[in-house]
């Protein structure tokens, strides 16, 4: 199942710099996209989402960008903090209540002090 | 802040045994889900549940699996006769009506020996 793909298994950045995590999808039926953060031994924690009618959504240090024509989204974290070190999952769904989430493989972000 | 809770955190069982994984979704949420993550693989959707019935299930969710909302607060996943390949982290999630963000519990690690 390659409908949602995160091509970078890991990313390392310096504290205070920008972290950019990328995600690609293939299914044109997806019209809602979410980012989750996951620490070891915990469940995924919802971070930020975006509807396909928008191209940007911002919440504090987190911004998600959506390029529908390229079927690509990215999560920007600025400034990055050591506490941001976690696995970040991209997920996609239909914009319908109760729709399943389809997840990417995850990217391990490490923010170095 | 309300959270999804899951019990037990870790379950070890022998192949062929029945297991029941328990979840308490967030109280004002109406949609409930089970996902699983086999070690080293993606988080995969199993089933969604709304208004006391299954609303969607994946091809993984075969006759060995069942879900139930036995009372006003609990949501359970039963695996009738466990196989070695059922070993995984099982995550419960819930969401509000007219909302697409799903909130996850901490997971139950199921180990089948």
Interface residues (C-beta under 8 A of the other chain):
Chain A: X1 X32 X34 X36 X41 X42 X43 X44 X45 X46 X49 X89 X91 X93 X95 X96 X97 X98 X99 X100 X101 X102 X103 X104 X105 X106
Chain B: X4 X6 X31 X33 X35 X42 X43 X44 X45 X48 X50 X55 X56 X58 X91 X93 X95 X97 X98 X99 X100 X101 X102 X103 X104 X105 X106 X107
